Amino acid sequence: MSRKYLFACLVLTALLFNGCRRSIKLPETVKAHYVKYRVEYLEEKAGDIPTRILPAHMDTYYTRYYVLTRIEGFFNQFSLIQIANLRHKKVTTLLNFFGNKVYYCGENGELPASIIEPASLDYRFTGETSVIGGLNSERIEVNTGEEQFSIYCTRDFSVRRPNITTPYHSIDYPLSEFRIQLGLLKMHLICAEFETKTIESEIFTIPEDYRRVSRRAMEEIINSLFTKD
């Protein structure tokens, strides 16, 4: 093997390994549409864990190039973050549980680790409106084949691919109320607060102290959080 060929292989490997850490060149601060979602749990337990002790809200930042969602709890000893690169349609999942920090970089168009997508998902925009957390919202009827329920979207602000971190990725408008399942955890999220703010773009980068793992490993870790063993 020639030195040039070997060097090219090494460079390509390095680029692939660090691809998740590379980001669009952004200024130090960016404008974001911030939504604080209230979390209601649809079941009293997720695996062995009572849902009453789980985090009560989720923060979401919608920007031109990224969408970031974050759930934190247990006195900042737990956090689950999803960073969606809207240009490349990739979502990176970061998990910190009591100092164990891992991340998984998803493939193009792939849902975040442990997010469950129903086998069937049909929508019907009803035209019915409501104000949810200050956002003018339209009701959408959802049919999974197993259950029917309503979710809401808003046109008060615009982001491309706003729902890339959810099974509702084909809906072009941000969601103000929706259901989602993370592993064993079934959640109902409702917009409680909305504002436009300036944030530091550093939040869209992966900290150096996070270790990369496979999707299977990330999902096994997330599922293990809901067992007592």
LINKAPE-V576122 format. One record per pair of residues at least 24 apart in sequence whose ideal C-beta (glycine too) atoms are under 7 Angstrom apart, sorted by the first residue. I is the first residue (numbers start at 1). J is the second residue. Records with the same first field share a line. If there is no record, write none. Layout:
BEGIN
I: J + J
END
This chain:
BEGIN
19: 105
20: 92 + 103 + 105 + 206
21: 205 + 206
23: 204 + 205
24: 65 + 87
26: 201
27: 201
28: 200 + 201
29: 198 + 199 + 200 + 201
30: 63 + 199 + 201
31: 63 + 196 + 198
32: 61 + 62 + 63 + 197 + 199
33: 62 + 157 + 159 + 196
34: 61 + 194 + 195 + 197
35: 60 + 191 + 194
36: 192 + 193
37: 189 + 190 + 191 + 192
38: 190 + 192
39: 187 + 189
40: 188 + 190
41: 186 + 187
42: 186 + 187 + 188
43: 186
46: 184 + 185 + 226
47: 184 + 226 + 227
48: 226 + 227 + 228
49: 226
57: 192
58: 189
61: 199
62: 157 + 159 + 162 + 174
66: 204
67: 159 + 162 + 164 + 165
68: 203 + 204
69: 165
82: 112 + 165
83: 204
84: 164 + 165
86: 160 + 161 + 164
89: 161 + 164
91: 164 + 165
92: 206
93: 218
94: 206 + 210
95: 218 + 221 + 222
97: 225
101: 209 + 210 + 211
102: 210 + 211 + 213 + 218 + 221
103: 206 + 210 + 212
104: 213 + 214 + 215 + 218
111: 167
112: 165
113: 215 + 218 + 219 + 222
114: 182 + 183 + 219 + 222
115: 167 + 180 + 182
116: 181
117: 167
118: 144 + 167
119: 145
120: 144 + 145
121: 167
123: 171
132: 176 + 177 + 190 + 191
133: 176 + 190 + 191 + 192 + 193 + 194
134: 194
135: 176 + 191 + 194
137: 176 + 177
149: 179
151: 175 + 177 + 178 + 179
152: 176 + 177
183: 222 + 223 + 226
184: 223 + 226
185: 226
END
